[in-house]
Amino acid sequence: MSRLTLLASLLVLFLVGLVYQSTTLSQSPQAPPRRGPAELLRLSIAAETPGLAEPFKGITTHGPIEPGLFSIRSTGVSTKAVRDAADRFLAGLTEPQRRKTLYGVDDDEWRKWMNQSFYVRQGVSFLEMTDAQREGAFSLLRASLSAKGLKLTRDIMRLNHTLAELTGGNFDEYGEWQYYMTVMGRPSDTEPWGWQLDGHHVIINYFVLGDQVVVTPFFAGSEPVVAPSGQYKGTSVLLDEQNRGLALVNALDDARRRKAILKFSKTGDENLTEAWKDNVVLDYAGIRAADLSAAQRQQLVDLIGLYVGNIDDGHARVKMDEVRAHLDQTWFAWIGRTEPYSVFYYRIHSPVVLIEFDHQRPVGLRHMVKDPTVPTLEHIHTVLRTPNGNDYGKDLLRQHYLQHPHAATR
C-alpha cells in the first residue's frame, strides 16, 4: 500500500477520532497535543528509514553470529490449528483487505514494527474489520498463543483504550482497535510463513516452518499498567513480570547482588532492543546462572517462563527446553533499586533468548504525574528476542532456502 493511500486512510481515522472526542470527557487540559496524520507520517518515515538502513543480521554479543544454535527439525507439536485459523482469517477479508495484508515471507515488513503510537502501520486494521473479521483475527491469536498470552494481548489493547480516555479522548492515536494484522507468505504445512500483530504496546511476530515456530520479537507493554478508571477499570498487565523480577534480585545474597546489579541509579529508559534494534551488539552482563544457587536458578527459569509462556503451550515447552540447554550461559542483570515500589530494569540474556523489562518515563500520561522526566511504575516495556540471527525465524528461513532454493512469493 502506498504512503499516499495510508495518509488518506489516516485522515479519515483522524476525523472519526474528532467525532469520538466530542463524546468523551477530557481528563486534563494539559494532555499531550494531538498529532495530525501528516505529522504521524513524518515521524514514521524518520524512524523507519535509518531503522532499515542495514540488512538484518541479528542481535549478537560481539558482532559475529554464534553458529549452530538453531536447526530445522521436527518438534512434534502440530501447527495445523494455526495454519487453519490463518486460512480462515484471510478468507474472511475482502480482496482489497487481503492485498494489503499479504507479503512475501522474506519481506522487510517483518521488521516494520514499532511500539510508539505514532507509527503508520501496514496491513488490515482492527478498526476497519467487521465483527466477524475481528473474530477471525482473534481466532488466529487464540490458536497461536497460550490462554495467558491471549489475555495479555487483549488486556494491552484494552489499556490502550484507557490511555485514549485519559488523554482527553484521543482515539485517533490510541484505542482498543488501533492494531494491524499482516501475513507473510501463504499458510502452509511445508513452506515458511507467518503473521504479525503490530500496534501500540503489543507486537507479536509469529514465524512458522513445518511444526517449528519462532515468536520473536515479542513486545509487550502498557501505559497505564493498571486502569484507574473508565470502561476497563481494574485491568492490569505485567505485574507478575515486575514482581517476580524484583523477588529474584532480592533472593540474591550480597555477593551475588554485587555482580547482578549494574547500577542503582535508574533515571531514564534502559531498554536496548526495541524497534529498529535488530542488529544490536550487546555483551553479557550481570551474574551467570551458573553462579546462582539451585533455588535461584529455578527462580530465573520460572521468570523466563513467564515470557516464553505467552506462546502456545506445546511450543513454549520446546523453547524452554532450548533455554535450559543454555542455562549455564544465561546472565541476569539489574539496574535500579530493589525496595518495594522501586522503578527498575532487568535483562536476561543467553545465546538463545534475550528478555528486557523496563519501567519507562511517562509519555501519554506525563500530564498526570508530578515529575514526567523520571521513570514510573505505570509505564512498562518488555521485549523478548532470539539472538544470533533467529528473530523472525530468519536463521531457519536461511537454512530452508539453502535446502530448497526458491523465490519468495506474495
C-alpha positions as CSV (number, residue, x, y, z in Angstrom):
1,M,0.0,0.0,0.0
2,S,1.3,3.4,-0.9
3,R,2.1,6.1,1.6
4,L,-0.5,8.4,-0.1
5,T,-3.1,5.7,0.5
6,L,-2.0,5.4,4.1
7,L,-2.2,9.2,4.5
8,A,-5.7,9.3,3.1
9,S,-6.8,6.5,5.5
10,L,-5.3,8.3,8.4
11,L,-7.2,11.5,7.5
12,V,-10.4,9.5,7.7
13,L,-9.4,8.0,11.0
14,F,-8.4,11.4,12.3
15,L,-11.9,12.8,11.5
16,V,-13.5,9.8,13.2
17,G,-11.3,10.5,16.2
18,L,-12.5,14.1,16.4
19,V,-16.1,12.9,16.4
20,Y,-15.3,10.4,19.1
21,Q,-13.6,13.1,21.1
22,S,-16.8,15.2,21.3
23,T,-18.5,12.4,23.3
24,T,-15.5,11.7,25.7
25,L,-14.8,13.7,28.8
26,S,-11.3,15.3,28.8
27,Q,-9.3,14.2,31.8
28,S,-6.9,17.1,31.8
29,P,-6.4,20.3,29.8
30,Q,-2.7,19.5,29.8
31,A,-3.0,16.2,28.0
32,P,-0.4,15.9,25.2
33,P,-1.4,17.7,22.0
34,R,-3.0,15.8,19.1
35,R,-0.8,15.0,16.2
36,G,-2.3,15.1,12.7
37,P,-1.9,12.4,10.0
38,A,0.9,14.3,8.2
39,E,2.9,14.6,11.4
40,L,2.4,10.9,12.2
41,L,3.6,10.0,8.7
42,R,6.7,12.3,9.0
43,L,7.6,10.7,12.4
44,S,7.1,7.2,10.9
45,I,9.4,7.8,8.0
46,A,12.0,9.4,10.2
47,A,12.1,6.3,12.4
48,E,11.8,3.7,9.7
49,T,14.4,5.0,7.2
50,P,17.5,4.6,9.5
51,G,16.0,1.5,11.1
52,L,16.0,-0.4,7.8
53,A,19.2,1.1,6.5
54,E,21.2,-2.0,7.1
55,P,20.1,-5.6,6.3
56,F,19.0,-7.9,9.1
57,K,21.8,-9.7,10.9
58,G,20.5,-10.3,14.4
59,I,21.5,-9.4,17.9
60,T,25.0,-10.6,18.9
61,T,27.3,-10.2,21.9
62,H,30.4,-9.1,19.9
63,G,29.4,-8.9,16.2
64,P,29.7,-12.4,14.8
65,I,26.7,-14.8,14.9
66,E,27.3,-17.8,17.1
67,P,26.7,-20.7,14.7
68,G,24.9,-24.0,15.1
69,L,22.3,-22.8,17.7
70,F,19.2,-23.4,15.6
71,S,18.3,-26.2,13.2
72,I,15.4,-27.3,11.0
73,R,13.8,-30.2,12.9
74,S,10.5,-31.7,13.9
75,T,9.2,-30.5,17.3
76,G,6.3,-33.0,17.4
77,V,4.0,-30.0,18.2
78,S,1.4,-29.5,15.4
79,T,0.9,-26.1,13.8
80,K,-2.3,-27.2,11.9
81,A,-4.6,-25.2,14.2
82,V,-2.5,-22.0,13.5
83,R,-2.5,-22.7,9.8
84,D,-6.2,-23.4,9.6
85,A,-7.0,-20.2,11.6
86,A,-4.8,-18.1,9.3
87,D,-6.6,-19.5,6.3
88,R,-10.0,-18.7,7.8
89,F,-8.8,-15.2,8.7
90,L,-7.6,-14.5,5.2
91,A,-10.7,-16.0,3.6
92,G,-12.9,-13.6,5.7
93,L,-11.2,-10.5,4.3
94,T,-12.3,-8.6,1.3
95,E,-10.0,-8.7,-1.7
96,P,-8.7,-5.2,-1.2
97,Q,-8.0,-6.0,2.5
98,R,-6.2,-9.3,1.5
99,R,-4.0,-7.4,-0.9
100,K,-2.7,-5.1,1.8
101,T,-2.4,-7.8,4.3
102,L,-0.3,-10.4,2.4
103,Y,3.5,-10.0,1.9
104,G,6.3,-12.3,0.9
105,V,7.8,-14.4,3.7
106,D,11.1,-12.7,3.4
107,D,9.7,-9.2,3.1
108,D,11.1,-6.3,5.2
109,E,7.5,-5.9,6.5
110,W,8.6,-8.3,9.3
111,R,10.9,-5.5,10.6
112,K,8.5,-2.7,10.1
113,W,7.0,-2.6,13.6
114,M,7.2,0.0,16.3
115,N,5.9,0.3,19.8
116,Q,5.2,4.0,19.7
117,S,1.6,5.1,18.9
118,F,2.6,7.4,16.0
119,Y,3.9,4.7,13.7
120,V,2.0,4.4,10.4
121,R,1.5,0.6,10.1
122,Q,0.8,-1.8,7.2
123,G,-1.9,-4.4,6.9
124,V,-5.5,-4.6,7.9
125,S,-6.6,-2.6,11.0
126,F,-9.0,-3.9,13.6
127,L,-10.7,-0.6,13.2
128,E,-11.8,-1.4,9.7
129,M,-12.7,-5.1,10.4
130,T,-16.2,-6.3,10.8
131,D,-17.1,-8.2,14.0
132,A,-16.7,-11.5,12.0
133,Q,-13.3,-10.4,10.7
134,R,-12.1,-9.4,14.2
135,E,-13.2,-12.8,15.5
136,G,-11.2,-14.4,12.7
137,A,-8.1,-12.4,13.8
138,F,-8.6,-13.3,17.4
139,S,-9.1,-17.0,16.4
140,L,-5.6,-16.8,14.8
141,L,-4.2,-15.3,18.0
142,R,-6.0,-17.9,20.1
143,A,-4.6,-20.8,18.1
144,S,-1.0,-19.3,18.2
145,L,-0.8,-18.2,21.9
146,S,-1.5,-19.6,25.3
147,A,-4.5,-18.5,27.2
148,K,-2.2,-16.3,29.2
149,G,-0.6,-14.8,26.1
150,L,-4.0,-14.1,24.6
151,K,-5.3,-12.4,27.8
152,L,-2.1,-10.3,27.9
153,T,-2.6,-9.2,24.3
154,R,-6.3,-8.3,24.8
155,D,-5.6,-6.5,28.1
156,I,-2.9,-4.4,26.5
157,M,-5.3,-3.5,23.7
158,R,-8.0,-2.6,26.4
159,L,-5.5,-0.5,28.3
160,N,-4.7,1.4,25.1
161,H,-8.4,2.4,25.2
162,T,-7.9,3.5,28.8
163,L,-5.0,5.6,27.6
164,A,-7.2,7.3,25.0
165,E,-9.8,8.1,27.7
166,L,-7.0,9.6,30.0
167,T,-5.7,11.8,27.2
168,G,-9.0,13.6,26.5
169,G,-10.5,11.0,24.2
170,N,-7.5,10.8,21.8
171,F,-9.0,7.9,19.9
172,D,-7.3,9.0,16.6
173,E,-3.9,7.9,18.1
174,Y,-4.8,5.4,20.8
175,G,-7.7,2.9,21.3
176,E,-8.5,-0.7,21.6
177,W,-8.7,-1.3,17.8
178,Q,-5.6,0.6,16.7
179,Y,-3.8,-2.6,15.8
180,Y,-2.9,-4.2,12.4
181,M,-2.5,-7.7,11.1
182,T,-0.2,-8.8,8.3
183,V,0.5,-12.3,6.9
184,M,3.9,-13.1,5.4
185,G,3.9,-16.0,2.9
186,R,0.9,-18.3,2.5
187,P,-0.1,-20.6,5.3
188,S,1.5,-24.0,4.6
189,D,2.5,-27.2,6.2
190,T,5.8,-27.3,4.4
191,E,6.7,-23.8,3.3
192,P,7.7,-21.0,5.6
193,W,5.1,-18.4,6.5
194,G,4.0,-16.3,9.5
195,W,1.9,-13.4,10.8
196,Q,2.4,-10.2,12.7
197,L,0.3,-8.2,15.1
198,D,1.5,-4.6,15.3
199,G,0.3,-1.7,17.4
200,H,0.9,0.5,20.5
201,H,2.5,-1.6,23.3
202,V,2.0,-5.0,21.7
203,I,3.8,-6.5,18.7
204,I,3.9,-10.2,18.0
205,N,6.0,-11.8,15.2
206,Y,5.0,-15.4,14.6
207,F,7.1,-17.4,12.1
208,V,6.1,-21.0,11.1
209,L,8.2,-23.6,9.3
210,G,6.6,-27.1,9.4
211,D,5.9,-27.7,13.1
212,Q,8.5,-25.2,14.3
213,V,7.7,-21.7,15.4
214,V,9.7,-18.6,16.3
215,V,7.7,-16.0,18.2
216,T,10.1,-13.1,18.4
217,P,10.4,-10.2,18.6
218,F,7.5,-10.1,21.1
219,F,7.0,-6.7,22.6
220,A,4.5,-6.2,25.5
221,G,4.0,-3.0,27.5
222,S,1.4,-0.6,28.7
223,E,0.8,2.9,30.0
224,P,-1.0,2.8,32.3
225,V,-0.2,-0.7,33.8
226,V,-3.4,-0.6,35.8
227,A,-6.6,1.1,34.5
228,P,-7.6,3.6,37.2
229,S,-11.0,4.4,35.6
230,G,-13.1,4.1,32.6
231,Q,-14.5,1.2,30.6
232,Y,-11.8,-1.2,31.6
233,K,-11.2,0.0,35.2
234,G,-9.1,-2.5,37.1
235,T,-7.5,-4.2,34.1
236,S,-3.8,-4.7,34.7
237,V,-0.8,-6.2,32.9
238,L,2.8,-7.3,33.5
239,L,2.6,-7.2,37.3
240,D,3.9,-10.8,37.6
241,E,6.9,-10.0,35.4
242,Q,7.6,-6.9,37.6
243,N,7.1,-8.6,41.0
244,R,8.9,-11.8,40.2
245,G,11.9,-10.0,38.7
246,L,12.1,-8.0,42.0
247,A,11.7,-11.2,44.0
248,L,14.6,-12.8,42.1
249,V,17.1,-9.9,42.7
250,N,16.1,-9.8,46.4
251,A,16.7,-13.6,46.7
252,L,20.4,-13.0,45.9
253,D,22.9,-12.7,48.8
254,D,25.2,-9.6,48.9
255,A,28.0,-11.1,46.9
256,R,25.7,-12.2,44.1
257,R,23.8,-8.9,44.2
258,R,27.1,-7.0,43.7
259,K,27.5,-9.0,40.4
260,A,24.0,-8.7,39.2
261,I,23.3,-5.0,39.9
262,L,25.0,-2.9,37.2
263,K,23.9,0.4,38.9
264,F,21.4,1.6,41.5
265,S,20.5,4.8,39.7
266,K,17.5,4.5,37.3
267,T,16.7,7.9,35.9
268,G,15.8,7.1,32.3
269,D,14.7,4.4,29.8
270,E,17.1,1.5,29.6
271,N,15.7,-1.0,27.0
272,L,18.2,-1.6,24.2
273,T,16.4,-4.0,21.8
274,E,13.1,-2.4,20.9
275,A,12.1,-1.4,17.4
276,W,14.8,-0.9,14.8
277,K,17.4,-2.6,17.0
278,D,17.5,-6.0,15.2
279,N,21.3,-5.8,14.9
280,V,22.3,-4.5,18.4
281,V,25.7,-5.7,19.7
282,L,25.1,-6.4,23.4
283,D,27.6,-8.2,25.6
284,Y,26.5,-10.3,28.5
285,A,26.4,-8.5,31.9
286,G,25.4,-9.2,35.5
287,I,25.6,-12.6,37.0
288,R,25.7,-16.0,35.3
289,A,23.1,-18.6,36.1
290,A,26.0,-21.0,36.7
291,D,26.9,-18.8,39.7
292,L,23.4,-18.9,41.3
293,S,22.2,-21.4,43.8
294,A,19.8,-24.1,42.7
295,A,16.8,-22.3,44.1
296,Q,17.9,-19.0,42.4
297,R,18.4,-20.8,39.1
298,Q,14.8,-22.2,39.3
299,Q,13.5,-18.6,40.0
300,L,15.4,-17.5,36.9
301,V,13.9,-20.3,34.8
302,D,10.4,-19.5,36.1
303,L,10.9,-15.9,35.2
304,I,11.9,-16.7,31.7
305,G,8.9,-19.0,31.5
306,L,6.6,-16.0,32.2
307,Y,7.7,-14.6,28.8
308,V,8.0,-17.7,26.8
309,G,4.7,-19.0,28.2
310,N,2.8,-16.4,26.1
311,I,3.0,-18.7,23.1
312,D,1.0,-21.9,22.8
313,D,1.8,-24.5,25.5
314,G,3.4,-27.1,23.2
315,H,5.9,-24.7,21.5
316,A,6.6,-23.0,24.9
317,R,7.8,-26.3,26.2
318,V,10.1,-26.7,23.1
319,K,11.5,-23.2,23.7
320,M,12.0,-23.8,27.4
321,D,14.0,-27.0,26.6
322,E,16.2,-24.8,24.4
323,V,16.6,-22.2,27.2
324,R,17.5,-24.9,29.8
325,A,20.1,-26.4,27.4
326,H,21.9,-23.0,27.6
327,L,21.2,-22.1,31.2
328,D,24.8,-22.0,32.3
329,Q,25.4,-19.4,29.6
330,T,22.4,-17.3,30.8
331,W,23.1,-13.9,32.5
332,F,20.9,-11.8,34.8
333,A,21.5,-8.1,35.1
334,W,19.7,-5.4,37.1
335,I,19.5,-1.5,37.1
336,G,17.7,0.3,39.8
337,R,16.8,0.0,43.5
338,T,15.4,-3.2,45.0
339,E,12.9,-1.9,47.6
340,P,9.1,-2.3,47.1
341,Y,7.7,0.2,44.6
342,S,11.2,0.9,43.1
343,V,11.5,1.5,39.4
344,F,14.0,-0.8,37.7
345,Y,15.3,-2.5,34.6
346,Y,16.4,-6.1,34.3
347,R,17.8,-8.2,31.4
348,I,18.1,-12.0,30.9
349,H,20.5,-12.9,28.1
350,S,21.7,-16.2,26.7
351,P,22.7,-17.4,23.2
352,V,19.1,-18.3,22.5
353,V,17.0,-15.8,24.5
354,L,17.0,-12.2,25.4
355,I,14.5,-10.6,27.7
356,E,14.3,-6.9,28.8
357,F,11.9,-5.4,31.4
358,D,11.9,-1.7,31.9
359,H,10.0,0.9,33.9
360,Q,9.9,3.9,31.5
361,R,9.3,7.6,31.6
362,P,5.7,8.7,31.2
363,V,4.6,9.6,27.6
364,G,0.9,9.6,27.1
365,L,0.3,10.2,30.8
366,R,3.0,12.7,31.6
367,H,0.4,15.3,32.4
368,M,-0.8,13.1,35.3
369,V,2.5,12.7,37.2
370,K,4.5,15.1,39.4
371,D,7.7,14.6,37.5
372,P,7.4,13.5,33.9
373,T,11.2,13.3,33.5
374,V,11.7,10.1,35.6
375,P,10.5,6.5,35.1
376,T,7.2,5.5,36.6
377,L,5.6,2.2,37.7
378,E,2.7,3.0,35.4
379,H,4.7,2.6,32.2
380,I,6.3,-0.7,31.4
381,H,8.1,-2.0,28.3
382,T,9.2,-5.7,27.9
383,V,10.7,-7.3,24.9
384,L,11.5,-11.0,24.1
385,R,14.2,-11.6,21.4
386,T,16.0,-14.6,19.8
387,P,19.7,-13.6,19.5
388,N,22.2,-14.8,17.0
389,G,20.1,-14.3,13.9
390,N,16.8,-16.1,14.5
391,D,14.4,-13.3,15.3
392,Y,11.5,-13.5,12.8
393,G,12.8,-17.1,12.2
394,K,15.4,-15.7,9.9
395,D,18.0,-18.4,10.6
396,L,15.5,-21.1,9.9
397,L,14.4,-19.4,6.7
398,R,18.1,-19.1,5.6
399,Q,18.6,-22.8,6.2
400,H,15.3,-23.6,4.4
401,Y,16.4,-21.6,1.3
402,L,19.8,-23.4,1.3
403,Q,17.9,-26.7,1.2
404,H,15.1,-25.6,-1.1
405,P,16.1,-22.7,-3.3
406,H,13.1,-20.7,-4.5
407,A,11.9,-17.1,-4.7
408,A,9.5,-15.8,-2.0
409,T,6.1,-15.0,-3.5
410,R,3.5,-12.7,-2.3
